[in-house]
Amino acid sequence: MTAVTRAGADEAAVTEALRTVRDPELDECIVDLGFVTATEVRDGRAVVRLRLPTFFCAPNFAFLMVADAHDAVLAVRGISSVEIVLEDHFASDQINAGVSAGSGFVGSFPQHAAGELDELRLTFRRKAHIASMERACRRLMERGWSVDDLPRATIADLPPGAPRDGLVRRRAEVGLATSPEAPVLVDDDGTPVPRDQVARRLRMGRTVGVSIEGNAHICRGLLAARYPESATAARAHLHPVPEEAR
């Protein structure tokens, strides 16, 4: 059996850490999307290279991904310093320098940024939660639950698997209860959805989910078109991540 070198093990750990970083708009990890092009670890220093589907991808989304990647990799055991290099983007220099210096979005774009990106991040996390909640309810209805039954559904009622795990993760990200007895159908503040609003909430969740899936498909296609030599991009375009696995 071939031994795994220390550098190889560290790079594998870095890749796993990057799997926790998600495109805020697409709600998928940057590894599966094909945004990570290279990782290198030497003597505790990690260098990660990223690229995006277009030269003009929104700088606020790009900044969030670079900053999140930096924090995720720096948390890996044995990593003492991190450099995240965003390539082929019109704001690469500002973003790379700002994240490296810990300047925040405002410090990186002092003449353009109105504030930091916490509210933007929360908005997209809430959208991801709504879509995930609808998928979880759909799974219950596949198992015989009716729309009228859903107001009494709790997390404990969800069958084990990706939809339940995804819902719990997204609820934790927006500060909602994740205990087994917590109701599945809730508003953004955690208030249970009234019975007469259930159908409307489900329609909203499905609409948001379709939008997210459509944007992800478009981005995969743009990435594959921009970098046709990328096997990862081509595979991602041809075989998008199933919604159940998100």
SEBA-916630 format. One record per residue: chain; x, y, z of N, C-alpha, C in turn. Coordinates in steps of 0.1 Angstrom, whole numbers, padded with zeros to 4 digits. Layout:
  chain     nu     nv     nw    cau    cav    caw     cu     cv     cw
      A      X      Y      Z      X      Y      Z      X      Y      Z
...
! end
This chain:
  chain     nu     nv     nw    cau    cav    caw     cu     cv     cw
      A   0008  -0012   0000   0000   0000   0000   0009   0012   0000
      A   0006   0022  -0008   0013   0034  -0009   0011   0043   0003
      A   0021   0048   0009   0020   0057   0020   0016   0071   0016
      A   0008   0077   0024   0003   0091   0021   0013   0101   0027
      A   0019   0109   0019   0029   0119   0024   0022   0129   0033
      A   0030   0136   0042   0024   0146   0051   0018   0157   0043
      A   0025   0161   0032   0019   0172   0024   0006   0168   0017
      A   0006   0155   0013  -0006   0150   0006  -0018   0150   0016
      A  -0015   0145   0029  -0025   0145   0039  -0030   0159   0042
      A  -0021   0169   0043  -0025   0182   0046  -0033   0188   0035
      A  -0030   0185   0022  -0037   0190   0011  -0051   0184   0011
      A  -0052   0172   0015  -0066   0165   0015  -0074   0172   0026
      A  -0068   0175   0038  -0075   0182   0048  -0079   0196   0044
      A  -0071   0203   0036  -0074   0216   0031  -0086   0215   0022
      A  -0086   0205   0013  -0098   0203   0004  -0110   0201   0012
      A  -0110   0193   0022  -0122   0190   0030  -0127   0203   0037
      A  -0117   0211   0041  -0121   0224   0048  -0128   0233   0037
      A  -0123   0233   0025  -0129   0241   0015  -0143   0236   0011
      A  -0146   0224   0014  -0160   0218   0011  -0170   0225   0020
      A  -0166   0231   0031  -0175   0238   0040  -0178   0253   0035
      A  -0171   0257   0024  -0173   0270   0019  -0182   0270   0007
      A  -0193   0278   0008  -0203   0277  -0002  -0204   0291  -0010
      A  -0208   0290  -0022  -0212   0301  -0030  -0224   0306  -0023
      A  -0225   0319  -0018  -0237   0323  -0011  -0249   0324  -0019
      A  -0248   0326  -0032  -0260   0327  -0041  -0265   0313  -0045
      A  -0255   0304  -0047  -0258   0291  -0053  -0260   0280  -0043
      A  -0256   0283  -0030  -0258   0273  -0019  -0251   0260  -0022
      A  -0240   0260  -0029  -0232   0248  -0031  -0217   0251  -0028
      A  -0210   0240  -0024  -0196   0242  -0020  -0188   0245  -0032
      A  -0177   0253  -0030  -0169   0258  -0041  -0161   0247  -0047
      A  -0159   0236  -0040  -0152   0225  -0046  -0160   0218  -0056
      A  -0173   0215  -0053  -0182   0208  -0062  -0185   0217  -0074
      A  -0185   0230  -0072  -0188   0239  -0083  -0176   0240  -0093
      A  -0164   0235  -0089  -0153   0236  -0097  -0145   0249  -0096
      A  -0148   0257  -0085  -0141   0270  -0083  -0127   0269  -0078
      A  -0123   0257  -0072  -0110   0255  -0066  -0101   0249  -0077
      A  -0091   0255  -0081  -0082   0250  -0091  -0069   0244  -0086
      A  -0065   0248  -0075  -0052   0242  -0069  -0051   0244  -0054
      A  -0045   0235  -0048  -0042   0236  -0034  -0027   0231  -0032
      A  -0020   0238  -0024  -0006   0234  -0021  -0003   0237  -0006
      A   0004   0228   0000   0008   0230   0014   0022   0227   0016
      A   0030   0236   0021   0044   0234   0024   0047   0240   0037
      A   0053   0232   0046   0057   0237   0059   0046   0245   0067
      A   0034   0240   0066   0023   0247   0073   0017   0259   0066
      A   0022   0262   0054   0017   0273   0047   0008   0268   0035
      A  -0004   0272   0035  -0014   0267   0024  -0016   0278   0014
      A  -0016   0274   0001  -0019   0283  -0010  -0031   0277  -0017
      A  -0042   0284  -0019  -0054   0279  -0026  -0057   0289  -0037
      A  -0059   0283  -0049  -0062   0292  -0061  -0077   0289  -0065
      A  -0084   0301  -0067  -0098   0300  -0070  -0100   0307  -0083
      A  -0111   0303  -0091  -0115   0311  -0102  -0130   0309  -0103
      A  -0137   0319  -0109  -0151   0320  -0110  -0156   0319  -0124
      A  -0169   0318  -0126  -0175   0316  -0140  -0172   0327  -0149
      A  -0172   0340  -0144  -0170   0351  -0153  -0160   0361  -0147
      A  -0155   0370  -0155  -0146   0380  -0151  -0153   0390  -0142
      A  -0166   0392  -0144  -0173   0402  -0137  -0183   0396  -0127
      A  -0180   0385  -0121  -0188   0380  -0110  -0189   0390  -0099
      A  -0200   0391  -0092  -0202   0402  -0082  -0191   0402  -0072
      A  -0184   0413  -0070  -0173   0413  -0060  -0177   0410  -0046
      A  -0189   0413  -0042  -0193   0410  -0028  -0194   0395  -0026
      A  -0200   0388  -0036  -0200   0373  -0035  -0186   0367  -0035
      A  -0178   0373  -0045  -0164   0368  -0046  -0156   0370  -0033
      A  -0158   0382  -0027  -0151   0385  -0014  -0155   0375  -0003
      A  -0168   0372  -0002  -0173   0363   0008  -0167   0349   0006
      A  -0166   0344  -0006  -0160   0331  -0008  -0145   0331  -0005
      A  -0138   0341  -0009  -0123   0342  -0006  -0121   0343   0009
      A  -0129   0351   0016  -0127   0353   0030  -0131   0340   0037
      A  -0142   0334   0033  -0146   0321   0040  -0136   0310   0038
      A  -0130   0310   0025  -0120   0300   0023  -0108   0302   0031
      A  -0104   0314   0033  -0092   0318   0041  -0095   0313   0056
      A  -0106   0316   0061  -0109   0312   0075  -0110   0297   0077
      A  -0116   0290   0067  -0118   0276   0068  -0105   0268   0067
      A  -0096   0273   0058  -0083   0266   0057  -0074   0269   0069
      A  -0074   0282   0074  -0066   0285   0086  -0070   0277   0098
      A  -0082   0272   0098  -0087   0264   0110  -0082   0250   0109
      A  -0076   0246   0098  -0071   0232   0096  -0059   0230   0105
      A  -0059   0219   0112  -0048   0216   0121  -0035   0215   0113
      A  -0025   0221   0118  -0012   0221   0112  -0009   0232   0102
      A  -0020   0240   0099  -0018   0251   0089  -0016   0264   0097
      A  -0005   0270   0095  -0001   0282   0102  -0004   0295   0095
      A  -0004   0295   0081  -0007   0306   0073  -0014   0302   0060
      A  -0022   0312   0055  -0030   0308   0043  -0029   0320   0033
      A  -0028   0316   0021  -0030   0326   0010  -0040   0321   0000
      A  -0051   0328  -0001  -0062   0325  -0011  -0060   0334  -0022
      A  -0058   0329  -0034  -0056   0337  -0046  -0067   0335  -0056
      A  -0075   0346  -0057  -0086   0346  -0067  -0080   0351  -0080
      A  -0082   0343  -0090  -0076   0346  -0103  -0086   0350  -0114
      A  -0082   0358  -0124  -0090   0361  -0135  -0104   0368  -0132
      A  -0103   0377  -0123  -0115   0385  -0118  -0111   0399  -0118
      A  -0120   0408  -0122  -0117   0422  -0123  -0113   0428  -0110
      A  -0117   0423  -0099  -0113   0428  -0086  -0104   0419  -0078
      A  -0097   0411  -0085  -0088   0401  -0078  -0078   0408  -0068
      A  -0072   0418  -0073  -0061   0425  -0065  -0067   0430  -0052
      A  -0078   0437  -0053  -0084   0443  -0041  -0089   0432  -0031
      A  -0095   0422  -0037  -0101   0411  -0028  -0089   0403  -0022
      A  -0080   0399  -0030  -0069   0391  -0024  -0061   0399  -0013
      A  -0058   0412  -0016  -0051   0420  -0006  -0059   0422   0006
      A  -0072   0425   0004  -0081   0428   0016  -0083   0416   0025
      A  -0085   0404   0019  -0086   0392   0027  -0073   0389   0035
      A  -0062   0390   0028  -0049   0387   0034  -0046   0397   0045
      A  -0050   0409   0044  -0048   0419   0054  -0059   0420   0065
      A  -0070   0412   0063  -0081   0412   0073  -0088   0426   0073
      A  -0089   0432   0061  -0094   0446   0060  -0109   0446   0060
      A  -0116   0434   0057  -0130   0434   0055  -0134   0440   0042
      A  -0147   0439   0039  -0151   0444   0025  -0150   0459   0024
      A  -0154   0466   0035  -0153   0480   0035  -0138   0485   0033
      A  -0129   0479   0040  -0115   0483   0039  -0109   0479   0025
      A  -0115   0469   0019  -0110   0465   0006  -0116   0474  -0005
      A  -0128   0479  -0003  -0134   0487  -0013  -0139   0500  -0007
      A  -0130   0508  -0001  -0134   0520   0007  -0143   0530  -0001
      A  -0141   0531  -0014  -0148   0541  -0021  -0162   0536  -0026
      A  -0164   0523  -0025  -0177   0517  -0031  -0185   0510  -0020
      A  -0179   0504  -0010  -0187   0496  -0001  -0195   0504   0009
      A  -0208   0501   0011  -0216   0509   0020  -0215   0502   0034
      A  -0211   0490   0035  -0210   0483   0048  -0205   0469   0046
      A  -0203   0462   0057  -0198   0448   0056  -0209   0439   0051
      A  -0206   0426   0049  -0215   0418   0041  -0223   0408   0050
      A  -0224   0411   0063  -0232   0402   0072  -0246   0401   0068
      A  -0252   0412   0065  -0267   0412   0061  -0269   0404   0048
      A  -0260   0406   0038  -0261   0399   0026  -0260   0384   0028
      A  -0250   0380   0036  -0248   0366   0039  -0261   0360   0045
      A  -0266   0367   0055  -0278   0362   0062  -0290   0361   0052
      A  -0291   0371   0043  -0302   0370   0033  -0302   0357   0025
      A  -0290   0354   0020  -0289   0342   0012  -0289   0329   0020
      A  -0285   0330   0032  -0286   0318   0041  -0301   0315   0044
      A  -0309   0326   0045  -0323   0324   0048  -0330   0319   0035
      A  -0326   0323   0023  -0331   0317   0011  -0328   0302   0010
      A  -0316   0299   0013  -0312   0285   0013  -0320   0277   0023
      A  -0323   0283   0035  -0331   0276   0045  -0345   0273   0040
      A  -0351   0283   0033  -0365   0282   0028  -0365   0271   0018
      A  -0356   0271   0009  -0356   0260  -0001  -0354   0246   0005
      A  -0345   0245   0015  -0342   0233   0021  -0354   0228   0029
      A  -0361   0237   0035  -0374   0234   0043  -0384   0228   0034
      A  -0386   0234   0022  -0395   0229   0012  -0392   0215   0008
      A  -0379   0212   0006  -0374   0199   0002  -0377   0189   0013
      A  -0375   0193   0025  -0378   0184   0036  -0393   0181   0037
      A  -0401   0191   0035  -0416   0189   0035  -0420   0180   0024
      A  -0414   0181   0012  -0417   0173   0001  -0414   0158   0004
      A  -0403   0156   0011  -0399   0142   0015  -0410   0137   0025
      A  -0415   0145   0034  -0426   0140   0043  -0438   0136   0035
      A  -0442   0145   0025  -0454   0142   0017  -0452   0130   0008
      A  -0440   0127   0004  -0437   0114  -0003  -0439   0102   0006
      A  -0439   0104   0019  -0441   0093   0028  -0455   0093   0034
      A  -0464   0101   0028  -0478   0100   0032  -0484   0112   0040
      A  -0475   0122   0043  -0480   0133   0050  -0488   0142   0041
      A  -0498   0149   0046  -0506   0158   0038  -0501   0172   0041
      A  -0505   0182   0033  -0502   0196   0036  -0508   0200   0050
      A  -0520   0195   0053  -0526   0199   0066  -0519   0193   0077
      A  -0511   0182   0075  -0503   0175   0086  -0490   0183   0089
      A  -0485   0190   0079  -0472   0196   0081  -0470   0205   0092
      A  -0480   0213   0097  -0477   0222   0108  -0473   0215   0121
      A  -0476   0202   0122  -0472   0195   0134  -0459   0187   0132
      A  -0453   0188   0120  -0441   0180   0118  -0429   0186   0125
      A  -0421   0178   0131  -0409   0182   0138  -0397   0176   0131
      A  -0385   0181   0134  -0373   0176   0128  -0372   0161   0131
      A  -0376   0156   0142  -0376   0142   0145  -0384   0133   0135
      A  -0394   0140   0129  -0403   0132   0120  -0396   0130   0106
      A  -0386   0138   0103  -0379   0137   0090  -0371   0124   0090
      A  -0371   0117   0079  -0363   0105   0078  -0348   0109   0077
      A  -0340   0100   0082  -0325   0103   0081  -0321   0104   0067
      A  -0311   0113   0065  -0306   0115   0051  -0303   0129   0048
      A  -0299   0132   0036  -0294   0145   0032  -0304   0156   0034
      A  -0317   0154   0031  -0326   0166   0033  -0327   0170   0047
      A  -0327   0160   0056  -0328   0163   0071  -0315   0170   0075
      A  -0303   0164   0071  -0290   0169   0075  -0288   0183   0070
      A  -0293   0185   0057  -0291   0198   0051  -0300   0209   0058
      A  -0312   0205   0062  -0321   0214   0069  -0315   0218   0082
      A  -0310   0209   0090  -0304   0211   0103  -0292   0221   0101
      A  -0284   0218   0092  -0272   0227   0090  -0276   0241   0086
      A  -0286   0242   0077  -0290   0256   0074  -0297   0263   0085
      A  -0304   0256   0093  -0311   0262   0104  -0301   0267   0114
      A  -0290   0259   0117  -0280   0264   0126  -0273   0276   0120
      A  -0271   0277   0107  -0265   0289   0101  -0273   0302   0103
      A  -0286   0301   0104  -0294   0313   0106  -0299   0314   0120
      A  -0294   0306   0129  -0297   0308   0143  -0311   0303   0147
      A  -0316   0293   0140  -0329   0287   0144  -0326   0273   0152
      A  -0337   0269   0159  -0336   0257   0167  -0333   0245   0158
      A  -0325   0236   0163  -0322   0224   0156  -0325   0211   0164
      A  -0332   0213   0175  -0335   0201   0183  -0345   0192   0177
      A  -0346   0179   0180  -0355   0170   0174  -0370   0175   0175
      A  -0373   0182   0186  -0387   0186   0187  -0391   0199   0180
      A  -0381   0205   0174  -0383   0218   0167  -0392   0216   0155
      A  -0402   0225   0153  -0411   0223   0141  -0403   0225   0128
      A  -0407   0218   0118  -0400   0219   0105  -0404   0232   0098
      A  -0417   0236   0098  -0421   0247   0091  -0421   0260   0099
      A  -0412   0269   0097  -0411   0281   0105  -0408   0293   0096
      A  -0410   0305   0101  -0407   0317   0094  -0392   0320   0097
      A  -0387   0331   0092  -0373   0335   0093  -0369   0336   0108
      A  -0378   0340   0116  -0375   0342   0131  -0378   0330   0139
      A  -0382   0319   0133  -0384   0307   0140  -0398   0304   0144
      A  -0407   0314   0141  -0421   0312   0145  -0428   0302   0136
      A  -0435   0292   0142  -0442   0282   0133  -0451   0288   0123
      A  -0452   0283   0111  -0460   0288   0101  -0475   0284   0104
      A  -0484   0294   0104  -0498   0291   0106  -0503   0281   0095
      A  -0513   0273   0099  -0519   0264   0090  -0523   0270   0076
      A  -0529   0282   0077  -0534   0288   0065  -0523   0294   0056
      A  -0511   0294   0061  -0500   0299   0053  -0490   0289   0048
      A  -0493   0276   0051  -0484   0265   0048  -0482   0264   0033
      A  -0493   0264   0025  -0492   0262   0011  -0484   0274   0005
      A  -0486   0286   0010  -0479   0298   0005  -0464   0296   0008
      A  -0460   0292   0020  -0446   0290   0023  -0440   0280   0015
      A  -0447   0269   0012  -0441   0258   0003  -0439   0263  -0011
      A  -0448   0271  -0016  -0446   0277  -0030  -0434   0286  -0030
      A  -0433   0294  -0020  -0421   0303  -0019  -0408   0295  -0019
      A  -0408   0284  -0010  -0396   0276  -0009  -0393   0269  -0023
      A  -0403   0265  -0030  -0400   0258  -0042  -0395   0268  -0053
      A  -0401   0280  -0053  -0397   0291  -0062  -0382   0294  -0059
      A  -0379   0296  -0047  -0365   0299  -0043  -0355   0288  -0047
      A  -0360   0276  -0045  -0351   0264  -0048  -0349   0263  -0063
      A  -0359   0265  -0071  -0358   0264  -0086  -0348   0275  -0090
      A  -0349   0287  -0084  -0340   0298  -0088  -0326   0295  -0085
      A  -0323   0289  -0073  -0310   0286  -0069  -0304   0275  -0079
      A  -0312   0265  -0082  -0308   0254  -0090  -0305   0259  -0105
      A  -0314   0269  -0109  -0311   0274  -0123  -0299   0282  -0123
      A  -0296   0291  -0113  -0284   0299  -0113  -0272   0290  -0112
      A  -0273   0279  -0105  -0261   0270  -0104  -0258   0263  -0117
      A  -0269   0259  -0124  -0267   0253  -0137  -0260   0263  -0147
      A  -0265   0275  -0147  -0259   0286  -0156  -0245   0288  -0152
      A  -0241   0289  -0139  -0227   0291  -0136  -0218   0280  -0140
      A  -0223   0267  -0138  -0215   0256  -0143  -0212   0257  -0158
      A  -0223   0261  -0165  -0221   0262  -0180  -0211   0273  -0183
      A  -0212   0284  -0176  -0203   0295  -0179  -0189   0291  -0175
      A  -0187   0284  -0164  -0173   0280  -0160  -0167   0271  -0171
      A  -0175   0261  -0175  -0171   0251  -0185  -0167   0258  -0198
      A  -0175   0268  -0202  -0173   0276  -0214  -0160   0284  -0213
      A  -0158   0290  -0201  -0147   0299  -0199  -0134   0291  -0198
      A  -0134   0279  -0192  -0123   0271  -0190  -0125   0257  -0196
      A  -0126   0256  -0209  -0130   0243  -0215  -0120   0232  -0212
      A  -0107   0236  -0208  -0097   0225  -0205  -0100   0219  -0191
      A  -0109   0225  -0183  -0111   0220  -0170  -0120   0208  -0170
      A  -0115   0197  -0167  -0123   0185  -0166  -0133   0186  -0154
      A  -0129   0192  -0143  -0138   0194  -0132  -0150   0202  -0136
      A  -0148   0213  -0143  -0159   0222  -0148  -0168   0214  -0157
      A  -0162   0207  -0166  -0170   0199  -0176  -0179   0189  -0169
      A  -0173   0182  -0160  -0181   0172  -0152  -0192   0178  -0144
      A  -0189   0189  -0138  -0199   0196  -0130  -0210   0201  -0139
      A  -0207   0205  -0151  -0218   0210  -0160  -0227   0199  -0164
      A  -0220   0187  -0167  -0228   0176  -0172  -0235   0169  -0161
      A  -0230   0169  -0149  -0236   0162  -0138  -0237   0171  -0125
      A  -0247   0179  -0125  -0249   0188  -0114  -0252   0181  -0101
      A  -0249   0187  -0090  -0251   0180  -0077  -0266   0179  -0075
      A  -0272   0167  -0072  -0286   0166  -0069  -0290   0174  -0057
      A  -0302   0180  -0058  -0307   0188  -0047  -0307   0181  -0034
      A  -0310   0167  -0034  -0311   0160  -0022  -0298   0159  -0015
      A  -0287   0161  -0022  -0273   0159  -0016  -0268   0172  -0011
      A  -0275   0183  -0012  -0270   0196  -0008  -0272   0198   0007
! end
